[in-house]
Amino acid sequence: MPNPFRIRVAALTAALVLASSLAGCGDGSKDGDLAAQKLDWKSCPAPDEAEGGGEAPSPLPSGGTWECATMKAPLDWSKPKGATIGLALIRARASGDASKRIGSLIFNFGGPGGSGVTTLPAFGTDYAVLRTRYDLVSFDPRGVGRSDPVECENDAQLDNYFQQDATPDTSAERTQLIERTKQFNAACEKNSKAILPHVRTTDAARDMDLMRQVLGDTKMHYFGISYGTELGGVYAHLFPKNVGRAVFDGVVDPTQDPEQSSLGQAKGFQLALDNFAEDCTSKTTECPIGDTPQDVKDRVATLLADLDKKPIPGILPRLLTQSAATNGIAQSLYSKDFWEYLTEGLEEAYDGDGKILMLLSDAMNGRSENGEYSNITAANIAINCADEKPRYTADYVQQKLPEFRAASPLFGDYLAWGMVSCTNWAVPGAADHPDVSAPGSAPILVVGNTGDPATPYEGAKKMVDALGKGVGVELTYKGQGHGAYDSKDKCVQGAVNGYLLEGTVPKAGTVCT
């Protein structure tokens, strides 16, 4: 099964899902030179199913409109003049004085597997100040959304896939999990065989450098979040001289293999749950889900154990299983803004109603209210498995369970068993971990959040060290949730905006509280 805790874009949209539930084409290349292609920017269509569906992006506050285009890129970068694929792009033109425009600022919001074409307009107002001097640009990476999406199973099959027991307790359950994973992976190979070898992060990084040239920029100005920091680091490694002003937020530890990353996430999500429980019980009003932090966690553990034996009604006809509840709880820990939903969801689940926790889980998995799934799960697995060389067996995971449970009594099993996702994948993985060393690059601002569950804070320092001397500049935010800029902390946003807009590099080791 996938490791859904690595998916950030779905977490970003959870608040929108709950709020509603609870209340162009490129013109080709010139002489085979794809860098010379001219993009045909047009009004954006509504997102398709692979991008998550919904309505076309709303007009910009300044009265402008979002524009979309398709850029051609080589399917196989080892054959740059061979077959091409189309990459979906979106932009909002700079709103300020044209004479002060810096260029394009390219965003990747994470996943891997998230659609930048849908995420940027959904949260574009958060970056309005950056738009004063940049065209804001994002894209669906190859294999994602509208960019030759990886396709695996259909909606009904995915409903079944996410209902499976992801934390097997018996040999029969383990066999069932492995066989169901094989079935999913075989469907990916059958339906997407041509694209699977070409969705590595190195491929996406090369796409971004082509994008830079097509957009007319001499330097790559970049804002990467979560997995987007890994993509940015790989880009800096491949094209250090082309790096302009770049920010990494919610930073992936580039030195870890998949097992180490999963173990780090177990610790990170446990810390976030600890902080949630402490926050709920420390308020002057009574915490409805426990009297003490430990009581809150004990009741959550009891709920999950009970759901393993007997699921409760979720969004009918689907039931809230132990796996779906764990997924929904993790989803709500991505942002402190979601904690109120977690409190309400747990309170209702204790009374036998699993709707809210299932809504949270659905948002993580890319499932819309009409039962359609985006391709975020398929793309997430395809990109991770193409990138990551290790393949883990059920026997190996079983041996590692005590270590994962020690890291997190609640999330340990779930994250450990997520490591079998790539075991029977059709394409070999590229490396144990990405190479992000970037000697000669311009400074890259690396922002770590001490309370980050998905990309634990320690990863920021590891990224700085891996980028190399004189490249990475670390800034610490003492906060909660995944990432720092979207917390709207004035200190963080001041430092990031100061660098991107004025080129002012904050002092290394700056701390925002």
Secondary structure, 3 states (H helix, E strand, C coil): CCCHHHCCHHHHHHHHHHHHHHCCCCCCCECCEHHHCCCCCEECCCCCHHHCCCCCCCCCCCCCCCEEEEEEEECCCCCCCCCEEEEEEEEECCCCCHHHCCEEEEEECCCCCCCHHHHHHHCHHHHHHHHCCEEEEEECCCCECCECCCCCCCHHHHHHHHHCCCCCCCHHHHHHHHHHHHHHHHHHHHHHCCCHHHCCHHHHHHHHHHHHHHCCCCCEEEEEECHHHHHHHHHHHHCHHHEEEEEEECCCCCCCCHHHHHHHHHHHHHHHHHHHHHHHHHCCCCCCCCCCHHHHHHHHHHHHHHHHHCCEECCCCCEECHHHHHHHHHHHCCCHHHHHHHHHHHHHHHCCCCHHHHHHHHHHHCECCCCCECCHHHHHHHHHHHHECCCCCHHHHHHHHHHHHHHCCCCHHHHHHHHHHHCCCCCCCCECCCCCCCCCCCCEEEEEEEECCCCCCHHHHHHHHHHCCCCEEEEEEEEECCCCHHHCCHHHHHHHHHHHHHCCCCCCCEEEC
